[in-house]
Amino acid sequence: MKQSGLSPSPCEAGRGRGEGRSEGRSEGRTTLLALCLFALAGCPEKKAPEPIPRAQPKPLEPLEQVKIDAGDDRDALYQVVPLAPVGPRAPEGARIVKLTGESSVVPPGTGPILLVPDEDTYLAQVAPLLATLADGKDEVWLQHPEAPIAFKLTLRDAPNFQAWIDEPVPGKLRVIHRADGFELQTNLGKLPGGDPNGPTVPVRGGQMDLTTLQRGFQRIQNKFKSAPDVCFVPSFGVELSKIARAMAANYLTPESAYFPQTCLVYPRPAK
């Protein structure tokens, strides 16, 4: 029997209406997606702001040697300009310790200790004494070999020296004292000399160029006006007398130092 004249069943009618609504919703989602894509395509992509470049510190200019004005005398190029040593006087009532090689005796009592080196005693030989004095918190001074002046020392071994370098303080001048001269290091790196691959202040004619070293102190102090101290870092084979002579370059007058506090770095003996 033919059913063409009959009305659709409720289930069939509902299914037809549901399919219509589903198709409408699908078309609506497609249209909305197209509009979003069109809006995104029409909006330029925002770029992240470029970081503002930080100002780089100006490198230190090469240090020129202080030379003798001797006209055409080429031998004068190898001569150093003498430095008249000045500095504070040794403290009164200090206990005097004469340094003669590895032999040294600290007098009993209290008060500052004044180290008086001979010409042949080098740093490694007195390292045990310096470690003992540092552990005992003694006030230590180093006597100049020619002038009646002395320099108060802060003694630092390798770990304490590294801790000092890591402090967030400008300057941090280190005087690396070797047989070929002085290398001056700061927070900005090495102060170059005439030869960028050599020491800042090379020896001339076998002599330390203390006048040029003093010019280096002045240059660095002008750069780091608030720097409070300088550390001398000699090679283990440098004589204490030469270390004391180099420390005199830090003083312009007996009362005025480019860097008020002086530190000496020493090799602490292994236990």
Backbone as CSV, one residue per row, in Angstrom:
resi,resn,N_x,N_y,N_z,CA_x,CA_y,CA_z,C_x,C_y,C_z
1,MET,0.855,-1.189,0.000,0.000,0.000,0.000,0.878,1.221,0.000
2,LYS,0.590,2.219,-0.767,1.370,3.430,-0.875,1.131,4.339,0.308
3,GLN,2.227,4.948,0.794,2.140,5.842,1.951,2.405,7.271,1.571
4,SER,2.398,7.608,0.290,2.791,8.935,-0.154,1.867,9.999,0.351
5,GLY,0.594,9.651,0.610,-0.339,10.685,1.041,-0.344,10.904,2.521
6,LEU,0.413,10.102,3.265,0.378,10.217,4.718,1.321,11.313,5.198
7,SER,1.025,11.922,6.310,1.899,12.930,6.927,3.101,12.252,7.551
8,PRO,4.248,12.944,7.626,5.430,12.324,8.238,5.184,12.072,9.716
9,SER,5.807,11.008,10.220,5.673,10.677,11.642,6.335,11.757,12.477
10,PRO,5.964,11.866,13.764,6.581,12.881,14.636,8.080,12.727,14.711
11,CYS,8.534,11.458,14.716,9.988,11.264,14.810,10.680,11.788,13.581
12,GLU,10.080,11.520,12.423,10.690,11.994,11.189,10.660,13.499,11.119
13,ALA,9.567,14.102,11.584,9.480,15.565,11.546,10.489,16.198,12.474
14,GLY,10.605,15.609,13.683,11.582,16.157,14.627,12.985,16.043,14.093
15,ARG,13.271,14.908,13.426,14.608,14.734,12.898,14.908,15.762,11.831
16,GLY,13.937,16.084,11.052,14.136,17.077,9.999,14.404,18.441,10.576
17,ARG,13.595,18.806,11.637,13.831,20.120,12.236,15.177,20.181,12.930
18,GLY,15.608,19.076,13.573,16.919,19.058,14.241,18.052,19.203,13.256
19,GLU,17.908,18.528,12.119,18.977,18.652,11.131,19.064,20.063,10.600
20,GLY,17.956,20.740,10.502,17.981,22.117,10.013,18.676,23.040,10.988
21,ARG,18.327,22.854,12.297,18.978,23.711,13.285,20.473,23.436,13.351
22,SER,20.899,22.166,13.214,22.322,21.816,13.248,23.066,22.458,12.106
23,GLU,22.438,22.402,10.924,23.089,23.032,9.778,23.204,24.530,9.976
24,GLY,22.202,25.167,10.614,22.266,26.610,10.840,23.377,26.984,11.801
25,ARG,23.479,26.190,12.879,24.543,26.477,13.842,25.920,26.295,13.203
26,SER,26.077,25.279,12.365,27.367,25.035,11.703,27.723,26.184,10.786
27,GLU,26.727,26.677,10.052,27.007,27.812,9.174,27.367,29.058,9.979
28,GLY,26.717,29.226,11.174,27.024,30.390,12.000,28.455,30.343,12.538
29,ARG,28.866,29.133,12.959,30.232,29.013,13.454,31.241,29.276,12.348
30,THR,30.947,28.819,11.156,31.859,29.039,10.033,31.980,30.518,9.717
31,THR,30.843,31.223,9.755,30.862,32.663,9.468,31.649,33.425,10.547
32,LEU,31.432,33.033,11.826,32.144,33.703,12.921,33.651,33.484,12.815
33,LEU,34.046,32.250,12.468,35.469,31.952,12.307,36.070,32.768,11.175
34,ALA,35.359,32.905,10.115,35.851,33.691,8.981,36.029,35.153,9.364
35,LEU,35.067,35.682,10.144,35.184,37.078,10.571,36.401,37.277,11.481
36,CYS,36.669,36.297,12.370,37.825,36.417,13.266,39.126,36.386,12.475
37,LEU,39.186,35.472,11.495,40.393,35.399,10.673,40.588,36.678,9.888
38,PHE,39.501,37.262,9.397,39.602,38.518,8.654,40.083,39.652,9.549
39,ALA,39.569,39.661,10.788,39.990,40.720,11.725,41.464,40.577,12.079
40,LEU,41.912,39.327,12.294,43.312,39.115,12.612,44.213,39.491,11.450
41,ALA,43.764,39.167,10.239,44.567,39.500,9.062,44.668,40.999,8.863
42,GLY,43.650,41.727,9.290,43.665,43.176,9.087,44.425,43.928,10.151
43,CYS,44.737,43.282,11.283,45.447,43.957,12.369,46.931,43.653,12.263
44,PRO,47.783,44.663,12.210,49.227,44.401,12.147,49.710,43.769,13.447
45,GLU,50.671,42.866,13.330,51.228,42.183,14.487,52.060,43.161,15.321
46,LYS,51.806,43.178,16.617,52.539,44.064,17.509,53.878,43.430,17.872
47,LYS,54.955,44.159,17.634,56.292,43.677,17.967,56.662,44.081,19.388
48,ALA,57.391,43.208,20.045,57.862,43.529,21.394,58.849,44.692,21.327
49,PRO,58.759,45.615,22.251,59.694,46.766,22.213,61.133,46.299,22.360
50,GLU,61.997,46.882,21.568,63.414,46.533,21.643,64.020,47.081,22.928
51,PRO,64.876,46.285,23.569,65.484,46.762,24.824,66.391,47.959,24.577
52,ILE,66.368,48.869,25.529,67.212,50.056,25.432,68.664,49.652,25.692
53,PRO,69.557,49.927,24.751,70.955,49.514,24.960,71.560,50.219,26.162
54,ARG,72.266,49.436,26.983,72.915,49.999,28.163,74.231,50.651,27.760
55,ALA,74.521,51.737,28.405,75.764,52.442,28.108,76.954,51.610,28.594
56,GLN,77.902,51.385,27.716,79.087,50.621,28.063,80.143,51.553,28.662
57,PRO,80.801,51.104,29.744,81.841,51.966,30.335,82.986,52.186,29.352
58,LYS,83.491,53.374,29.356,84.589,53.701,28.459,85.862,53.008,28.924
59,PRO,86.545,52.294,28.034,87.770,51.600,28.460,88.849,52.584,28.870
60,LEU,89.754,52.094,29.691,90.849,52.931,30.168,91.852,53.186,29.049
61,GLU,92.282,54.425,28.935,93.278,54.780,27.930,94.652,54.252,28.334
62,PRO,95.495,53.923,27.357,96.838,53.427,27.692,97.618,54.427,28.543
63,LEU,98.402,53.887,29.444,99.212,54.698,30.341,100.553,54.998,29.683
64,GLU,100.897,56.272,29.624,102.184,56.670,29.048,103.262,56.677,30.126
65,GLN,104.446,56.272,29.743,105.566,56.272,30.679,106.040,57.691,30.957
66,VAL,106.494,57.894,32.181,107.153,59.147,32.539,108.610,59.028,32.114
67,LYS,109.044,59.925,31.229,110.379,59.809,30.653,111.244,60.999,31.023
68,ILE,112.527,60.756,31.024,113.494,61.825,31.248,113.667,62.618,29.966
69,ASP,113.627,63.943,30.078,113.841,64.799,28.915,115.351,64.963,28.720
70,ALA,115.900,64.126,27.837,117.351,64.146,27.627,117.712,64.380,26.173
71,GLY,116.808,65.010,25.431,117.113,65.339,24.035,117.306,64.099,23.184
72,ASP,118.453,64.044,22.508,118.743,62.931,21.594,119.452,61.766,22.274
73,ASP,119.574,61.807,23.560,120.247,60.734,24.280,119.313,59.522,24.360
74,ARG,119.582,58.519,23.508,118.719,57.353,23.458,118.844,56.500,24.718
75,ASP,119.968,56.577,25.382,120.115,55.808,26.623,119.116,56.264,27.683
76,ALA,118.665,57.517,27.569,117.712,58.030,28.553,116.362,57.313,28.461
77,LEU,116.085,56.696,27.308,114.822,55.977,27.157,114.731,54.795,28.111
78,TYR,115.865,54.296,28.549,115.889,53.131,29.427,116.121,53.515,30.883
79,GLN,116.087,54.798,31.168,116.260,55.261,32.536,114.914,55.637,33.131
80,VAL,114.736,55.368,34.403,113.492,55.717,35.075,113.659,57.063,35.774
81,VAL,112.553,57.779,35.873,112.544,59.028,36.633,112.447,58.661,38.108
82,PRO,113.403,59.086,38.931,113.388,58.675,40.351,112.132,59.168,41.063
83,LEU,111.664,58.357,42.000,110.520,58.721,42.840,111.006,58.940,44.261
84,ALA,110.764,60.132,44.789,111.100,60.419,46.185,110.023,59.801,47.074
85,PRO,110.345,58.771,47.852,109.311,58.075,48.628,108.786,58.918,49.779
86,VAL,107.478,58.967,49.887,106.817,59.625,51.014,105.738,58.682,51.530
87,GLY,105.290,58.948,52.744,104.263,58.121,53.343,104.187,58.374,54.830
88,PRO,103.320,57.659,55.531,103.196,57.856,56.979,104.405,57.296,57.721
89,ARG,104.653,57.850,58.877,105.745,57.360,59.718,105.297,56.090,60.434
90,ALA,106.273,55.264,60.773,105.967,54.030,61.496,105.361,54.355,62.853
91,PRO,104.450,53.538,63.347,103.819,53.824,64.649,104.828,53.710,65.792
92,GLU,104.693,54.586,66.759,105.584,54.559,67.918,105.262,53.345,68.804
93,GLY,106.310,52.787,69.360,106.123,51.648,70.243,105.827,50.338,69.539
94,ALA,106.056,50.293,68.218,105.771,49.064,67.481,106.801,47.988,67.812
95,ARG,106.383,46.747,67.764,107.288,45.616,67.939,107.982,45.330,66.605
96,ILE,109.281,45.426,66.580,110.044,45.320,65.338,110.364,43.856,65.052
97,VAL,110.016,43.445,63.822,110.325,42.086,63.373,111.234,42.216,62.151
98,LYS,112.495,41.835,62.329,113.446,41.898,61.219,113.306,40.640,60.367
99,LEU,113.100,40.858,59.076,112.900,39.750,58.148,114.217,39.415,57.471
100,THR,114.753,38.262,57.787,116.000,37.788,57.179,115.767,36.349,56.721
101,GLY,115.328,36.232,55.487,114.993,34.913,54.980,113.798,34.338,55.722
102,GLU,113.892,33.057,56.079,112.800,32.401,56.781,112.902,32.568,58.283
103,SER,113.938,33.283,58.735,114.134,33.473,60.166,113.541,34.809,60.596
104,SER,112.624,34.758,61.535,112.013,35.980,62.073,111.462,35.683,63.452
105,VAL,111.591,36.651,64.330,111.131,36.487,65.711,110.212,37.652,66.044
106,VAL,109.006,37.334,66.515,108.056,38.358,66.931,108.226,38.595,68.424
107,PRO,108.593,39.805,68.822,108.762,40.082,70.254,107.442,39.913,70.999
108,PRO,107.490,39.470,72.244,106.248,39.352,73.019,105.683,40.729,73.355
109,GLY,104.450,40.726,73.750,103.810,41.975,74.140,102.623,42.295,73.251
110,THR,102.196,43.535,73.341,101.065,44.005,72.556,101.497,45.211,71.730
111,GLY,100.626,45.647,70.863,100.923,46.801,70.025,101.190,46.390,68.587
112,PRO,101.333,47.363,67.720,101.542,47.076,66.302,102.849,46.331,66.057
113,ILE,102.902,45.644,64.922,104.097,44.920,64.499,104.651,45.603,63.258
114,LEU,105.949,45.904,63.286,106.615,46.573,62.174,107.571,45.580,61.516
115,LEU,107.273,45.210,60.283,108.123,44.303,59.520,109.228,45.110,58.848
116,VAL,110.472,44.726,59.112,111.621,45.432,58.549,112.385,44.437,57.666
117,PRO,112.203,44.498,56.354,112.820,43.493,55.487,114.253,43.855,55.119
118,ASP,115.056,42.811,54.842,116.346,43.056,54.217,116.145,43.023,52.693
119,GLU,117.230,43.086,51.944,117.100,43.165,50.495,116.853,41.806,49.832
120,ASP,117.018,40.716,50.582,116.994,39.399,49.958,115.829,38.520,50.384
121,THR,114.997,38.986,51.288,113.876,38.159,51.754,112.679,38.346,50.822
122,TYR,112.175,37.235,50.298,111.060,37.343,49.367,109.770,36.834,50.006
123,LEU,108.674,37.074,49.310,107.343,36.898,49.898,107.099,35.477,50.390
124,ALA,107.455,34.473,49.598,107.146,33.094,49.975,107.838,32.703,51.279
125,GLN,108.983,33.306,51.561,109.716,32.938,52.777,109.013,33.409,54.042
126,VAL,108.261,34.483,53.968,107.594,35.006,55.158,106.107,34.665,55.172
127,ALA,105.652,33.819,54.236,104.233,33.468,54.182,103.749,32.847,55.488
128,PRO,104.472,31.937,56.123,103.981,31.401,57.410,103.813,32.487,58.473
129,LEU,104.753,33.423,58.528,104.640,34.521,59.497,103.416,35.379,59.198
130,LEU,103.198,35.703,57.935,102.048,36.539,57.578,100.731,35.846,57.911
131,ALA,100.672,34.531,57.695,99.453,33.796,58.036,99.194,33.839,59.544
132,THR,100.250,33.697,60.326,100.100,33.757,61.778,99.631,35.135,62.226
133,LEU,100.206,36.172,61.663,99.812,37.532,62.026,98.374,37.822,61.609
134,ALA,97.978,37.315,60.423,96.608,37.536,59.965,95.609,36.816,60.864
135,ASP,95.924,35.588,61.249,95.018,34.840,62.126,94.931,35.479,63.506
136,GLY,96.018,36.102,63.949,96.019,36.739,65.259,95.439,38.139,65.273
137,LYS,94.988,38.618,64.106,94.382,39.960,63.996,95.337,41.063,64.450
138,ASP,96.632,40.848,64.231,97.605,41.856,64.635,97.603,43.025,63.653
139,GLU,97.928,44.202,64.169,98.120,45.371,63.304,99.543,45.304,62.743
140,VAL,99.646,45.248,61.410,100.928,44.978,60.763,101.297,46.149,59.865
141,TRP,102.568,46.570,59.965,103.115,47.625,59.119,104.348,47.084,58.401
142,LEU,104.609,47.614,57.212,105.795,47.241,56.435,106.696,48.462,56.285
143,GLN,107.925,48.332,56.743,108.892,49.437,56.709,109.477,49.606,55.311
144,HIS,109.618,50.867,54.880,110.318,51.162,53.631,111.811,50.964,53.851
145,PRO,112.551,50.407,52.888,113.976,50.098,53.134,114.882,51.317,53.196
146,GLU,114.493,52.457,52.625,115.354,53.646,52.656,114.801,54.791,53.493
147,ALA,113.513,55.062,53.361,112.918,56.224,54.026,112.324,55.818,55.375
148,PRO,112.234,56.757,56.321,111.652,56.465,57.640,110.122,56.462,57.593
149,ILE,109.573,55.679,56.718,108.126,55.596,56.549,107.733,54.115,56.544
150,ALA,106.439,53.865,56.762,105.933,52.494,56.776,104.478,52.507,56.312
151,PHE,103.977,51.349,55.947,102.639,51.238,55.374,101.842,50.198,56.151
152,LYS,100.670,50.629,56.636,99.788,49.719,57.357,99.144,48.748,56.375
153,LEU,99.177,47.457,56.717,98.744,46.420,55.785,97.473,45.718,56.266
154,THR,96.611,45.412,55.319,95.567,44.415,55.509,96.037,43.160,54.790
155,LEU,96.242,42.081,55.544,96.779,40.842,54.984,95.619,39.977,54.479
156,ARG,95.724,39.523,53.235,94.682,38.672,52.646,95.324,37.469,51.956
157,ASP,94.824,36.282,52.297,95.218,35.101,51.542,94.297,34.979,50.328
158,ALA,94.442,33.903,49.563,93.708,33.781,48.295,92.185,33.830,48.479
159,PRO,91.580,33.063,49.413,90.115,33.148,49.560,89.635,34.537,49.974
160,ASN,90.345,35.173,50.916,89.933,36.518,51.335,90.134,37.537,50.223
161,PHE,91.152,37.338,49.418,91.380,38.224,48.280,90.249,38.103,47.274
162,GLN,89.805,36.871,46.989,88.700,36.677,46.051,87.412,37.286,46.595
163,ALA,87.183,37.136,47.898,85.994,37.749,48.502,86.044,39.264,48.376
164,TRP,87.229,39.839,48.508,87.390,41.286,48.343,87.074,41.702,46.907
165,ILE,87.538,40.944,45.931,87.262,41.261,44.529,85.766,41.214,44.254
166,ASP,85.062,40.266,44.879,83.632,40.078,44.607,82.756,41.134,45.264
167,GLU,83.298,41.967,46.114,82.493,43.009,46.747,82.004,44.012,45.695
168,PRO,80.738,44.469,45.791,80.204,45.424,44.821,80.682,46.853,45.095
169,VAL,81.975,47.049,44.959,82.596,48.342,45.222,83.383,48.749,43.977
170,PRO,83.247,49.986,43.512,83.978,50.387,42.306,85.478,50.417,42.522
171,GLY,86.201,50.194,41.450,87.655,50.271,41.489,88.297,48.917,41.589
172,LYS,88.500,48.459,42.833,89.159,47.179,43.091,90.504,47.102,42.372
173,LEU,91.350,48.078,42.624,92.661,48.126,41.987,93.564,47.034,42.545
174,ARG,94.116,46.235,41.628,95.095,45.210,41.984,96.400,45.527,41.273
175,VAL,97.471,45.542,42.037,98.806,45.764,41.481,99.498,44.411,41.408
176,ILE,99.493,43.807,40.236,100.139,42.521,40.032,101.633,42.797,39.837
177,HIS,102.423,42.412,40.820,103.850,42.750,40.849,104.655,41.522,40.443
178,ARG,105.268,41.602,39.245,106.088,40.505,38.745,107.496,41.017,38.466
179,ALA,108.358,40.094,38.062,109.742,40.477,37.786,109.846,41.421,36.601
180,ASP,108.873,41.344,35.668,108.940,42.201,34.469,108.220,43.522,34.646
181,GLY,107.621,43.772,35.809,106.974,45.056,36.036,105.661,44.914,36.780
182,PHE,104.785,45.917,36.599,103.506,45.989,37.296,102.359,45.927,36.292
183,GLU,101.354,45.139,36.633,100.120,45.128,35.854,99.001,45.651,36.740
184,LEU,98.308,46.689,36.276,97.237,47.300,37.056,95.892,46.813,36.526
185,GLN,95.135,46.164,37.409,93.828,45.610,37.063,92.752,46.302,37.887
186,THR,91.580,46.565,37.251,90.441,47.184,37.935,89.164,46.454,37.547
187,ASN,88.041,46.980,38.016,86.745,46.432,37.616,86.527,46.520,36.108
188,LEU,87.177,47.458,35.461,87.037,47.625,34.011,88.098,46.857,33.244
189,GLY,88.868,46.054,33.927,89.914,45.305,33.255,91.289,45.922,33.476
190,LYS,92.199,45.562,32.599,93.591,45.979,32.732,93.788,47.394,32.217
191,LEU,94.577,48.174,32.964,95.032,49.458,32.452,96.193,49.171,31.510
192,PRO,96.023,49.383,30.203,97.094,49.009,29.270,98.267,49.971,29.346
193,GLY,99.418,49.448,28.990,100.615,50.277,28.892,100.977,50.485,27.434
194,GLY,102.242,50.772,27.182,102.676,50.976,25.809,102.508,49.737,24.964
195,ASP,102.746,48.565,25.556,102.540,47.289,24.885,101.304,46.645,25.496
196,PRO,100.186,46.545,24.745,98.964,46.001,25.343,99.108,44.568,25.816
197,ASN,100.083,43.838,25.294,100.298,42.453,25.717,101.297,42.324,26.861
198,GLY,101.906,43.422,27.246,102.894,43.393,28.322,102.338,44.021,29.580
199,PRO,103.178,44.167,30.599,102.717,44.796,31.844,102.360,46.259,31.623
200,THR,101.533,46.790,32.524,101.166,48.204,32.439,102.385,49.094,32.597
201,VAL,103.228,48.745,33.560,104.443,49.523,33.847,105.631,48.556,33.823
202,PRO,106.274,48.383,32.677,107.405,47.443,32.622,108.641,48.016,33.312
203,VAL,109.530,47.111,33.703,110.809,47.558,34.246,111.615,48.185,33.118
204,ARG,112.468,49.136,33.479,113.345,49.782,32.484,114.774,49.780,33.026
205,GLY,115.665,49.256,32.228,117.044,49.162,32.669,117.205,48.331,33.921
206,GLY,116.326,47.331,34.101,116.388,46.484,35.286,115.841,47.118,36.540
207,GLN,115.205,48.299,36.453,114.691,49.011,37.624,113.173,49.146,37.554
208,MET,112.542,49.145,38.721,111.108,49.398,38.787,110.827,50.855,38.441
209,ASP,109.824,51.072,37.609,109.456,52.429,37.191,108.355,52.940,38.125
210,LEU,108.753,53.400,39.300,107.783,53.784,40.323,107.079,55.098,39.999
211,THR,107.735,55.978,39.272,107.100,57.248,38.914,105.948,57.014,37.932
212,THR,106.149,56.124,36.967,105.049,55.791,36.060,103.967,55.019,36.798
213,LEU,104.360,54.178,37.758,103.367,53.483,38.573,102.498,54.478,39.323
214,GLN,103.104,55.527,39.857,102.326,56.558,40.552,101.363,57.259,39.594
215,ARG,101.797,57.485,38.360,100.888,58.069,37.370,99.703,57.135,37.119
216,GLY,99.945,55.833,37.130,98.846,54.884,36.981,97.863,54.961,38.129
217,PHE,98.384,55.110,39.358,97.495,55.289,40.509,96.626,56.532,40.341
218,GLN,97.245,57.605,39.888,96.505,58.852,39.701,95.425,58.683,38.644
219,ARG,95.746,58.004,37.548,94.777,57.793,36.482,93.572,56.989,36.986
220,ILE,93.840,55.937,37.731,92.745,55.090,38.202,91.945,55.788,39.294
221,GLN,92.620,56.550,40.141,91.887,57.277,41.178,90.968,58.321,40.567
222,ASN,91.367,58.937,39.472,90.486,59.885,38.779,89.255,59.192,38.201
223,LYS,89.404,57.909,37.853,88.285,57.145,37.295,87.368,56.636,38.391
224,PHE,87.949,56.188,39.503,87.185,55.632,40.617,87.477,56.478,41.860
225,LYS,86.830,57.615,41.946,87.156,58.579,42.998,86.812,58.077,44.391
226,SER,85.843,57.162,44.495,85.438,56.675,45.814,86.078,55.341,46.180
227,ALA,86.986,54.838,45.355,87.621,53.555,45.667,88.442,53.682,46.946
228,PRO,88.215,52.814,47.944,88.867,53.009,49.249,90.221,52.346,49.400
229,ASP,90.558,51.376,48.515,91.762,50.602,48.800,92.417,50.077,47.530
230,VAL,93.629,49.578,47.723,94.412,48.963,46.660,95.041,47.703,47.227
231,CYS,95.099,46.658,46.414,95.714,45.400,46.837,96.969,45.142,46.005
232,PHE,98.060,44.910,46.683,99.300,44.517,46.025,99.359,42.992,45.989
233,VAL,99.569,42.472,44.781,99.569,41.017,44.571,100.915,40.629,43.967
234,PRO,101.947,40.464,44.798,103.271,40.153,44.257,103.396,38.675,43.910
235,SER,104.280,38.383,42.962,104.682,37.005,42.746,105.409,36.506,43.989
236,PHE,105.401,35.194,44.178,105.959,34.643,45.416,107.448,34.943,45.553
237,GLY,108.139,35.153,44.436,109.576,35.391,44.488,109.980,36.845,44.527
238,VAL,109.024,37.759,44.730,109.346,39.189,44.814,109.810,39.515,46.229
239,GLU,110.861,40.321,46.331,111.411,40.684,47.627,110.483,41.658,48.366
240,LEU,110.440,41.516,49.684,109.618,42.418,50.508,110.089,43.858,50.392
241,SER,111.393,44.075,50.205,111.897,45.443,50.061,111.340,46.102,48.799
242,LYS,111.223,45.350,47.718,110.651,45.906,46.490,109.160,46.166,46.648
243,ILE,108.484,45.321,47.388,107.056,45.547,47.641,106.861,46.850,48.407
244,ALA,107.691,47.092,49.406,107.587,48.328,50.187,107.876,49.551,49.315
245,ARG,108.874,49.450,48.441,109.165,50.579,47.544,107.982,50.864,46.617
246,ALA,107.336,49.815,46.145,106.184,50.018,45.265,105.016,50.664,45.999
247,MET,104.837,50.332,47.269,103.723,50.914,48.028,103.882,52.414,48.210
248,ALA,105.117,52.913,48.163,105.333,54.354,48.298,104.734,55.126,47.125
249,ALA,104.529,54.468,45.978,103.941,55.157,44.821,102.485,55.532,45.058
250,ASN,101.863,54.960,46.079,100.473,55.275,46.390,100.329,56.601,47.128
251,TYR,101.455,57.205,47.527,101.402,58.431,48.342,101.958,59.616,47.566
252,LEU,101.150,60.671,47.539,101.594,61.931,46.950,102.250,62.813,48.007
253,THR,101.731,62.765,49.225,102.310,63.438,50.380,102.242,62.461,51.551
254,PRO,102.927,62.735,52.656,102.851,61.803,53.785,101.440,61.576,54.310
255,GLU,100.565,62.548,54.131,99.202,62.434,54.657,98.175,62.091,53.589
256,SER,98.561,62.071,52.329,97.586,61.912,51.246,97.952,60.724,50.365
257,ALA,97.085,59.705,50.388,97.256,58.526,49.539,96.169,58.518,48.477
258,TYR,96.492,58.020,47.307,95.478,57.873,46.269,94.395,56.898,46.729
259,PHE,94.809,55.838,47.421,93.878,54.848,47.961,94.242,54.657,49.440
260,PRO,93.363,55.057,50.357,93.742,55.146,51.777,94.161,53.829,52.419
261,GLN,93.603,52.708,51.965,93.898,51.426,52.598,94.741,50.567,51.658
262,THR,95.720,49.866,52.247,96.645,49.049,51.469,96.536,47.601,51.910
263,CYS,96.384,46.734,50.941,96.284,45.304,51.214,97.445,44.581,50.569
264,LEU,97.943,43.536,51.229,98.991,42.684,50.693,98.465,41.262,50.611
265,VAL,98.507,40.683,49.425,98.052,39.320,49.208,99.247,38.383,49.326
266,TYR,99.110,37.343,50.147,100.218,36.436,50.406,99.762,34.993,50.193
267,PRO,100.680,34.069,49.944,100.311,32.658,49.774,100.251,31.940,51.114
268,ARG,99.077,31.575,51.550,98.953,30.858,52.830,99.497,29.439,52.678
269,PRO,100.417,29.033,53.538,100.978,27.680,53.415,99.914,26.620,53.652
270,ALA,100.055,25.490,52.947,99.135,24.381,53.135,99.375,23.748,54.491
271,LYS,98.285,23.313,55.118,98.411,22.691,56.443,98.787,21.216,56.296
